[in-house]
Amino acid sequence: MPQNASSFGNIFSFNTSNVILNDSVSKYFGENFDKSRCHQTCDNCMNAQQGNTLTRNVLFEAKQIVNIVKALEASNITVIHGVDVFRGSKAEKIIKRGDQHVEGYGAGKQFNKNDAERIFRKLVSTNVLKEKNVRNMVGFFSAYLRLGPEANSFLRRNDPFEIEVNILIYISAKIDWLLA
């Protein structure tokens, strides 16, 4: 049985890493995955086998994300909005709110949207950030980012904070960033 709705997002922090995806999903539902039954056909296993992944230290960028959330948490931002600020989006909503002036705006412009979101999800799964579910008047929930219990110690941290990235996407994004 799932622990809560926001923890479902934690599965996605592993969906492009070298962790067996079935193992992550099974743990979410409180079950154990028998690794002997893994046929290594998910993207995670196949990318790891083919050497298509690269481990990248994103500590600096992750600290910038924490600064973004710290500055904007009172205005109820979602992961999607946070990713847009982190990547330096010039969307009307961001400019109207003045979010382009917060520390960390554009610090992740070299990341594609998927990798940027995975950094956010890893910060949530490690309790640096948390998502607060708020019900609107119609009864739907929105998950708003807040600083988590580990946020302050994370900002003082110097050891690596790593994610796995698809090397082909990473190189392509890096070339685009350098040419821009």
VENQUI-V480144 format. One record per residue. N is the residue number from 1. PHI is phi in whole degrees, 0 to 359 (none if undefined). NEAR is the number of other C-alpha atoms within 8 Angstrom. D_CENTER is the distance of its C-alpha to the mean C-alpha in Angstrom with 2 decimals. Layout:
# VENQUI-V480144
n=N phi=PHI near=NEAR d_center=D_CENTER
n=N phi=PHI near=NEAR d_center=D_CENTER
This chain:
# VENQUI-V480144
n=1 phi=none near=5 d_center=23.76
n=2 phi=298 near=9 d_center=20.21
n=3 phi=289 near=7 d_center=19.60
n=4 phi=197 near=6 d_center=18.17
n=5 phi=296 near=7 d_center=16.45
n=6 phi=289 near=10 d_center=13.18
n=7 phi=290 near=11 d_center=12.91
n=8 phi=300 near=10 d_center=12.88
n=9 phi=298 near=9 d_center=9.21
n=10 phi=295 near=12 d_center=8.90
n=11 phi=300 near=11 d_center=10.72
n=12 phi=291 near=10 d_center=8.18
n=13 phi=292 near=13 d_center=6.22
n=14 phi=254 near=11 d_center=9.73
n=15 phi=288 near=9 d_center=10.84
n=16 phi=230 near=12 d_center=11.12
n=17 phi=259 near=11 d_center=11.93
n=18 phi=267 near=10 d_center=15.55
n=19 phi=279 near=11 d_center=15.53
n=20 phi=296 near=9 d_center=17.98
n=21 phi=300 near=10 d_center=16.30
n=22 phi=300 near=7 d_center=19.40
n=23 phi=295 near=11 d_center=19.14
n=24 phi=297 near=11 d_center=15.73
n=25 phi=295 near=9 d_center=17.11
n=26 phi=299 near=11 d_center=20.40
n=27 phi=299 near=10 d_center=19.09
n=28 phi=303 near=13 d_center=17.39
n=29 phi=270 near=9 d_center=20.91
n=30 phi=75 near=8 d_center=22.61
n=31 phi=246 near=7 d_center=24.18
n=32 phi=255 near=7 d_center=24.58
n=33 phi=267 near=8 d_center=24.15
n=34 phi=280 near=6 d_center=27.15
n=35 phi=298 near=6 d_center=25.87
n=36 phi=291 near=4 d_center=29.37
n=37 phi=268 near=5 d_center=28.67
n=38 phi=284 near=7 d_center=25.76
n=39 phi=263 near=4 d_center=27.10
n=40 phi=51 near=6 d_center=24.25
n=41 phi=247 near=7 d_center=23.80
n=42 phi=283 near=8 d_center=20.08
n=43 phi=302 near=7 d_center=18.00
n=44 phi=301 near=13 d_center=16.53
n=45 phi=293 near=12 d_center=20.11
n=46 phi=294 near=10 d_center=21.60
n=47 phi=296 near=12 d_center=19.29
n=48 phi=296 near=10 d_center=19.92
n=49 phi=296 near=7 d_center=23.63
n=50 phi=272 near=6 d_center=23.91
n=51 phi=71 near=6 d_center=22.21
n=52 phi=272 near=10 d_center=19.71
n=53 phi=246 near=11 d_center=16.79
n=54 phi=225 near=8 d_center=16.38
n=55 phi=274 near=8 d_center=14.84
n=56 phi=233 near=8 d_center=13.57
n=57 phi=281 near=8 d_center=13.59
n=58 phi=242 near=11 d_center=11.04
n=59 phi=301 near=11 d_center=12.58
n=60 phi=302 near=6 d_center=14.09
n=61 phi=294 near=9 d_center=11.18
n=62 phi=296 near=12 d_center=9.15
n=63 phi=295 near=10 d_center=12.48
n=64 phi=296 near=12 d_center=12.72
n=65 phi=297 near=12 d_center=9.67
n=66 phi=299 near=13 d_center=11.57
n=67 phi=297 near=10 d_center=14.65
n=68 phi=299 near=15 d_center=13.49
n=69 phi=296 near=13 d_center=12.77
n=70 phi=302 near=9 d_center=16.04
n=71 phi=287 near=9 d_center=17.92
n=72 phi=247 near=10 d_center=16.87
n=73 phi=297 near=12 d_center=16.36
n=74 phi=292 near=5 d_center=20.03
n=75 phi=262 near=5 d_center=19.64
n=76 phi=55 near=8 d_center=17.19
n=77 phi=256 near=12 d_center=14.08
n=78 phi=266 near=10 d_center=11.58
n=79 phi=301 near=11 d_center=7.89
n=80 phi=300 near=8 d_center=9.72
n=81 phi=293 near=8 d_center=12.07
n=82 phi=300 near=12 d_center=9.86
n=83 phi=299 near=12 d_center=8.32
n=84 phi=297 near=9 d_center=12.03
n=85 phi=295 near=15 d_center=13.24
n=86 phi=303 near=17 d_center=11.08
n=87 phi=275 near=15 d_center=12.37
n=88 phi=80 near=12 d_center=15.80
n=89 phi=299 near=9 d_center=16.67
n=90 phi=254 near=7 d_center=20.30
n=91 phi=300 near=6 d_center=20.15
n=92 phi=306 near=6 d_center=23.01
n=93 phi=298 near=6 d_center=21.03
n=94 phi=290 near=12 d_center=19.26
n=95 phi=292 near=10 d_center=22.63
n=96 phi=300 near=7 d_center=24.60
n=97 phi=281 near=6 d_center=22.55
n=98 phi=80 near=8 d_center=22.80
n=99 phi=292 near=11 d_center=19.08
n=100 phi=288 near=11 d_center=19.85
n=101 phi=262 near=6 d_center=21.69
n=102 phi=277 near=9 d_center=19.02
n=103 phi=299 near=8 d_center=18.19
n=104 phi=105 near=11 d_center=15.10
n=105 phi=301 near=14 d_center=15.81
n=106 phi=80 near=11 d_center=15.51
n=107 phi=295 near=10 d_center=14.25
n=108 phi=249 near=11 d_center=11.69
n=109 phi=296 near=10 d_center=14.36
n=110 phi=276 near=8 d_center=14.60
n=111 phi=265 near=11 d_center=11.23
n=112 phi=286 near=8 d_center=11.39
n=113 phi=299 near=8 d_center=9.38
n=114 phi=297 near=7 d_center=7.89
n=115 phi=293 near=9 d_center=6.87
n=116 phi=298 near=13 d_center=5.68
n=117 phi=295 near=11 d_center=3.49
n=118 phi=294 near=11 d_center=2.72
n=119 phi=295 near=12 d_center=3.18
n=120 phi=302 near=13 d_center=2.69
n=121 phi=295 near=12 d_center=3.17
n=122 phi=292 near=10 d_center=5.14
n=123 phi=297 near=11 d_center=6.54
n=124 phi=291 near=13 d_center=7.53
n=125 phi=291 near=12 d_center=8.94
n=126 phi=257 near=8 d_center=10.78
n=127 phi=65 near=11 d_center=12.20
n=128 phi=283 near=14 d_center=11.40
n=129 phi=241 near=17 d_center=10.18
n=130 phi=219 near=11 d_center=11.51
n=131 phi=249 near=10 d_center=12.00
n=132 phi=255 near=10 d_center=15.68
n=133 phi=276 near=9 d_center=17.19
n=134 phi=236 near=8 d_center=20.06
n=135 phi=273 near=9 d_center=22.72
n=136 phi=273 near=8 d_center=24.28
n=137 phi=294 near=5 d_center=28.04
n=138 phi=274 near=5 d_center=27.85
n=139 phi=105 near=6 d_center=26.14
n=140 phi=273 near=7 d_center=22.66
n=141 phi=257 near=8 d_center=19.60
n=142 phi=238 near=10 d_center=16.81
n=143 phi=258 near=11 d_center=13.84
n=144 phi=257 near=13 d_center=13.78
n=145 phi=284 near=14 d_center=11.65
n=146 phi=222 near=11 d_center=13.84
n=147 phi=291 near=13 d_center=14.11
n=148 phi=266 near=10 d_center=14.20
n=149 phi=295 near=8 d_center=17.16
n=150 phi=262 near=11 d_center=15.82
n=151 phi=299 near=12 d_center=14.86
n=152 phi=295 near=7 d_center=18.28
n=153 phi=292 near=7 d_center=18.68
n=154 phi=297 near=9 d_center=15.32
n=155 phi=295 near=8 d_center=16.69
n=156 phi=267 near=6 d_center=19.79
n=157 phi=289 near=6 d_center=18.21
n=158 phi=235 near=5 d_center=19.28
n=159 phi=281 near=5 d_center=18.38
n=160 phi=302 near=7 d_center=15.73
n=161 phi=236 near=8 d_center=12.01
n=162 phi=247 near=9 d_center=11.36
n=163 phi=229 near=11 d_center=9.33
n=164 phi=268 near=11 d_center=11.52
n=165 phi=239 near=13 d_center=11.92
n=166 phi=290 near=11 d_center=14.70
n=167 phi=298 near=9 d_center=17.43
n=168 phi=292 near=7 d_center=19.13
n=169 phi=292 near=8 d_center=16.28
n=170 phi=298 near=10 d_center=15.53
n=171 phi=295 near=8 d_center=19.26
n=172 phi=299 near=8 d_center=19.75
n=173 phi=294 near=11 d_center=17.12
n=174 phi=296 near=9 d_center=18.65
n=175 phi=296 near=8 d_center=22.10
n=176 phi=300 near=8 d_center=21.29
n=177 phi=295 near=9 d_center=19.95
n=178 phi=292 near=6 d_center=23.09
n=179 phi=280 near=5 d_center=25.38
n=180 phi=288 near=4 d_center=24.15
